[in-house]
């Protein structure tokens, strides 16, 4: 086998009162550093390998941990695992009888759960996943065992779900093997509220934006506002400066500070409208993207499983354009014109283009590409003053870095609904995906459909309308009114709900039509009565109610009370 399954290596027992561990209690940890003899993970490279001269080279951790940004190999045992593999266990004592660690430190440990939500979550392997603690330990996660059984052998499918105990109030760096999932969930469980960890997740893919959903709401990067970088908004006069010099210093994440600006922990009176930290630096779901390190940082607080966080990447096109003979200040005076012209050229809405950065640099590269002013005397126009010429050249152009985001996609959540006709309404769910940073409107209609028996005004109320998605909202519900018809119908009656149009900054997805079906709640008529007795003054007859329906109501209490006229001849 390539690596042990995770269950036995990532379980732990918390002693709350000292009954099991003595003293005030603590945690008993399974040995996460253990690798079975058949497993080759955690083993250094074989002596006969192509990198045998690198005796410290370990090929079994994710490749992004084995090289630096220049692509050169690094010493994994020095950079990542100076204290070895396994869980963070400083201060813990090995117990041979248990074959585990006794940790009587004050730190709590909770269950971090990572679950891929990609369509190929059973087929594309992203393990081993490395969880590196700041104190020098790395835990490798392989994922859950394959429990499928296909034609007398395992299905060789494994869901990409990972669980690992983490010490609270700690920082961890996570690396996936291969490309990270486009969509995944994060949760931190089995602890009282208030316990937190800070995760730093390495992204191989740089040209994406991450959308973080917390309890159904979009949680923006702490340095963004309505999809735009606060640094750019300060330049536009649409956001308050925070550095004392009219500029913007990036907000950082921290477990011990609610408002960290740069290296400063600032005291902020929450609710006062301060622009310093609209989102607390240590709040559940607070996140930021560090372009320099390619690390996505996010704070997790212990919450119920129903409140796990969803992270979804949307692809963007990031480009750089040189603008000659323009200063940074001059560019911002005509920025809207630049974006409008670019949007017109690309044939996309204005609000899908975002300025990432504007720096003097185009001219600097031009000078460097020419080999320097000394080698090109034609550039010297100040009596041979190369320094003055260089200053003028550097001021003559800028680099504009911008992103083009995809349009939103609007579609139905499901395409088939079945309710009892007595329900009154059918809640049809409309979802917006891909891009949540703009306002989107989608139009709909309720109508008949080919081959359907539903009749407007008899079975449903025909209607048209629209749903509006504010920025950050991904779900809206339309209540479709249905009518109840007296009398038994053996088959379900159907009609349709259609998405017909969306605004320019969005497109319709694949699921645009839903079939709405109504189940009859009126029981079928009983069979003809039978004669049982007679006298000169009365006749006795008996009825046998229908014991079964072809399509009984969905709800047990939905059957309508019905009556029938009986004619005696």
N, C-alpha and C positions, 0 to 999 in steps of 0.2 A: 504494500500500500504506500501511497505517497505521503500520507500524513494521518494522524489519529483524528477521530471525530471529536467534536468540541465538548460533548456533555460531561464526561468525567474530568476534564481539565478545567472547566469553567463553572464549577459548582462551589458553593460556600455555605457555611452555617453561621448565623449571627446569634451570639449569646448576650441577651439583654441584661441579665442580672447576675452573671457569674456562676450560675448553676453548673455549667459544663466546663468552662475554662478557668474558673476561679476569679478572685478579685472582683472587679466591676464588670467583668465580661469582656467581649471582644469578638473576633472573627476567626473561624477555622477555614483555611483555604486549601483547596486541592492543588497539587503541584502542576501548575500550568507549564512549567519548564520541562516536564517529562515528555520524551519522545520514545515510542515503542521501538524495539530492535528492528522491525521491518520498515520503519519510517526513515526516509532520508532527509527529512527537514531538520534544520538546526545543525546539520553536519557541514563542516567546512569542505572546500573544494578538494577533490582527489588529487594526489600527488602527481598523477600522470596527465592531468588536464592541461589545457592550453594556457591557463593562468597559474600554473603550479608555483611560479616564482612569487606569487602573491599568497603566501601561506595563510593570510588572514581573510582571504576573499570568500564570502559565504553566498552562494548563488540561490539560496532558497527563500530569502526575503524578497519582497517586491523590488523590481529592478530600479524603481525610482529612489530607493534607499541605498542602492549600491553604487550610484554615480553622483557626481556633483553637477552643477548647472552647465559645466563645460563638457560633460560626458566622460570625465575621468573617474576611474574606480576610487572608492573611498574605503577605509577600514571600518567595516560594519561593527566589529567588536569594540572599536574605540569611539566611533561617532554615535552609534545607536544602542549597543548592548554592553556597555562597560561593566554592568552588574549581571548580565546574562539574560536568558529568556524567562518568560513567565510573568506572573503578576507582580505589581509593585509590592515589595515585602520588607522594606527596611524596618528593623525592630522586631521582626517576627522570628519565631524559634521553630526549628524543624522537629517534628514529633515522629520518630520512627514507627511507633506502634500504630499511629493513624495513617502514616505515609502522607502527611500533610503539614501545613504550617499553622502554628498557634500565633495569632496576632492580637496582642492585648493593647495595641495603640488606641488612641481616642477616635481615630478616623472611622467613619461609616463607609460601607461599600454597597453600591447599588448595581442594578442590572442594566447595562447599556445594550439596547437592541437595535440592530441595523437590518433593514429588510429592503431588498431590491424590489422595485415596482415595475421594472421594465418588462416588455412582452416576452423577452427571452430569459426570464429569471430562472428557468429550469435548465436551460441549455448552455448559456454562456457563463463560464466560470470566472469569478473575480477574486477567488481565494488562491493562496492564503492572504488574509487581510492582517496587516501588522498594526497593532495598537501600541504605540511607544509612549511610555511614561517619561516625564521630565527627569525623574530621578534615576534613569539609566536601565530600565527593564523594557523588553519588547515581548508582547504576547502575540503569537501567531494563531489566527483563527481559520479553520478549514470549512466550517459550515456544518449543517445538520446531515445526518446519515440519510442515504437513499433508501426509503421504505417502499418504493414502488416495486412491482413484480410483473415482468413482461415475458411471457413465453418461457417459463421455468427458470428465468434468470432476472437479476435486478435490472431496472429500466435504465440505469446509468443516467438518471436525472436527479439533480439535487437542487432544492430551492436555496437561493442565495440569501439565507437568513443567518445572522450571527449574534450571539449573546456572550457577554463578557462582564465580569465584575470589575468595577472601577472605584477607586478611592475618591470620596467626595472632596470638594474644594481643591481639585487637582487639574492639571492641564495635560492633555494627551494629543499626540499627533497620529493620524490614521493614513495609511497608504494601502490602496487596493492593488492587486496584481492585474495588470491590464487596465483597460479604460474603465473609469468609474461609471456607475449606473447613471442614466439620465434622470431617473426619478427613484427616490428611496425615502424611507421613513426612519426617523430617529426617536427613540424613547429612553427614558431613564426611570426605572421602576424599583419597587420593593423598598422604598424609603419614606420616612415622614417628609412632608413638604418643607421646602427651604434648603435642601441639600442640592448642590450644583456641581457640574463639571464644565470645563471649557474644552471643546474639541477643535482641532485644526486638521482639516481634511485636504490632502493633496489632490489637486486636479491636473491630470495630464492634458485635458482639453481646456484651452485657454479662451477660445472664442465662444463663450457662452455667458449668459446671465443666469443667476440662480434665483428662483422664486421660492420663498419660504412661507408656508402656510401654517399658521398656529390657530387652532380652534376655528378653522374655516376662514381666517382673515389673513391677508397678505402682510407679511412682516418684512419691511424693506431693510436693505443694508443701512446700517446706522449713519452712513455718509451719503445717503440718497434721500431725495424727497420727490415723490410722485414721478419716479423713474429717472430723475435728473440728479447729477452729482451736485452736492451742496457747494463744492468749491466753485463750480461754474455759476451756480445761482448767486453766490456772493458777488462774483464779477458782474452779473446782470443786475445787481441791486435788489434781488428777490429773496435774499436770505441774509440774516445778520452775521457779521464777521465775528470770529471768536478768538482771534489771536492778538488783539490789541493793536494791530497794525493795518486793519482793514482787509485782512485776508482770512483764510480758513485753514485750520489745522485739523487733520483727520481725527475723528473719535475712535478710540481703541476699546477693545473688550477687556474686562477684568472681573475676577470673581470677588474681589475685595473693595471695589469702587463702583458706585452707581453712575458716575459721570467722569470718564477718563478722557481728557483731551490731550493728545500727544503723550507726554510723560507726566502730566499733571492730573491729580485727582481733585476735581472741583466740587465745591459744595453748591448744590442746586436746590432751590425750593420748588419741589414738584407742583405743577399746576399753576406756576407763575407765568407761564408762557415763554420761559427762557428757551432760546434756540440752541443752547449749548448741547443739550442731550434730550431731544424729544423722546428717544428710546433709551432706557437705562442701559448702561454698559454691561450690567450683570443680570439683566432681565431674561426670563425664559424666552428663547427664540431670538434674542439679540444676535445679529450676525454682521459680518463684514467680509469683503474680498480683499486680500492682500496681493496686489498685482506683482509686487517684487518677489515674493516667495511662492506664488501660486497656491497659497493656502486659503481655504474657505474656513472662516472661524465662526463658531456658533456656541452659544451658552444653552445648556440643558439643565432644567430643574426637575426634581423628582415629581412626576405627575402620574395619574392613572393611564392605563394603556389606551383609553379612548381619546386621550389628549396628546398622542404622539405627534411629532412634527413631520411635515412632508417637505422635502427639498426636491425641486424640479428644475432642470437646466433647460433654457431655451437657447437655441443657436442664434448667434449674431454674426454679422460680417463686420470686422474691425479693419479699418483702413487708415492710412496716413496720406495727407495731401500737402504738398509744399505750396505755399502762397508767397510769391516774390513781392518785394518792394512794399511790404506791409509789416507794421509792428503789432505786438500783442494787443496794445490798447486800441489801435485802429481797427483790428479785426473785431473786437467786441462791440465796436460802434456799429458794425454792419453785419453782425453774426446772423441775425434773422434773415437777411437777404441771402447770405451764403447758404444757409440751410434750405431756404425756399427754392433757390436755384438748383441745388443738389437734388432735392426731392422731385422737382420738375423733370430734371434730367433722367432720374431713375424711374419716374412714373409711380411714385409711392406717396402716401400722405406725409405731411410735414412732421407729425408727431412720432414718426418711427425712426427719426434720425436724432442722435444724441452726441453732443460734443464731449469727448473724453478728456482731452487736454489740448492746450495751445502753448507751444514753447518756441522760443527762438531756436532755430536749428537747421532750417533748409539752407540758409546761406552759409552756416558753419560747415555743413557737409560739402557745399559747393567749393569753398575755399580749400578744404582738405583734399577734395578730389582733384583740384588743380595743382596740388603739390605744395601749396603755400605761396604767399605773396612774394617771397624772395625769388622763387623760380619763375615768376610771371610778372616782370616789371611793368607790363602794360596795366596791371591793376593798381600800380602806385601812382596816384594822382596828386599827392600832397608833397611834391618835392622829394619823392623817395621815402616818405614816412610810412613804412609798412604797417606799423602799429595802428596809425590813424586809419589807414585803408582797411585794415582788418576789422576795426571797430565799426566802421561804416557798413562794411559788407555783412557783418553779423547782425546788424540792425535792419538789414534790407529785406529779410524774409523770415517766415515762420513755418512751423510744421503744425498742421491741424490734424489731430487724431480723433476720429469719429466712429460711432457704431451705428449700424443699420439693423434694427430689430425686425423680426417677422411680424406679420399681422396676426391678430387674434383669430382663433377658430371657434365657431359657435356650432353646436350640434346637440342632439337630444341625448339624454343619459341612457334611456332604454327605448326600444322600438315597439314594444308590445305591452299593452295594459289590459287587464281583465278585472272588472268590478261587478258587483251586483247592481241591478238597475235602480235599486232603492238607495244607493250611496249618495246621490245628490250631485257629487262632483268627482272628477278624476284629476288628481294633482300631477301634471306633466312637468317633468324636470328638464330644464334647459341649462346646458353647461357651456362655459367659456374656458378654453384652454390655450396653451402656447404663450400668450402674452397677456398679462394682467395689468399692464401699466397705463392703459388708456381707457376712456369711456367708450362703450360699444352699445349699439341698439340693434336688436333683431326683431323682425316682423314675423307674425304667424297667422294662421287661419285654421278654423275648425270647419270641416266640410265632409261631404260624402266622398266615396272612393269607388273605383271600378270593382264590380263584383261584390260590393258590400250591401247589406240589407238595411243599414241605418238610414232613417229619414229625418231630415232637419225639421224641427218643430214637433216631432213625434217621439223620437228617441234621444235627441240631443238639441242643444241650442247652437245654431250656426253663429260664428263670431269671427272677428278679426281683431288684431291688436299688436302690441309690441312689448318687449321686455328690455329694460335698461340695466346695463352692467356698469356700475361705477368702478373707478380704478380700485383694484384689489379684490373685487367681488367675482367669484367664479361660478356661482349657482343661482338660478332664479326659478321660480315655480309658477306655472299658469294653471289656474283652476278652471277646468272645463265642465260646464253644467250638463248633466244628463237627466233624462226624464224617465219615469216609470209608466209602462203601458199595462193596463189591466188585461188579464187573460194569459193563458199559458202559451209559451213559444218553446219549441223543442230545441232550437239551435240558437247560439249566441248571435247578437246583432252587432255589426261593426260599422265604424266610420273612421275618419282620419284626422290627425293633427299634423300640420305641415309648417316647417320653417320656410319662409318665402324670400327673405331678403335680409341683408345686414349692411351696416354702414361701411364707408370706404376703407376704414382701417382694419377690416376684418374680412373673413371669408367663411362660407358655410362648410361644415365638415361632411363626413360621409353619411351620418345618421340625421336625415332631415325630415323623415316621415315616420310617424308612429301610428300603429293600428290600435284603435281603442275599441274594446269589445264589452258588451253588456250582457250579463247573465240574468235570465228571467227569474223572478222570485215568486211568481204565482203558480201554485201547484196545478197539475193537469186534472181535468174533470174525472170523477170516479166512473167506473163502469155502470151500465144500466142497473137499476135496482131490481131485486128479485122478490117475488111474492112469497110470503111465509104463512099468512093466515088470513081468514075473512069471516065476517059475521054480517047479519043484516044491517048493522049500523056502522061498521068500521072495517078497514083493510090494513093489514100489517105488512110492511115491506122492509127490506134490509139493503144497506149500501156497503160496498167494499172499497175503501179509499185506496188510491194508488200507493203501493209500498215503495216503489222506486221511480226516480225521474231520470230522463235521459241526461239532463244537465242540471243537477240540483244547485241551489244557491251556495256561494262560497262561505258565507257566514252561517253558523248554525242557527242564529236567531233571526235570519233575514226572511224566512218564509212568510208570505203575506196571508192573512186570513181571507179565505174566499168562500162564496156561497153560490149555490146553483138552484135554479127553479126546477121543481118536479111536477110533471103533468100526469094525472091519472085518468085513464080512459076506460 
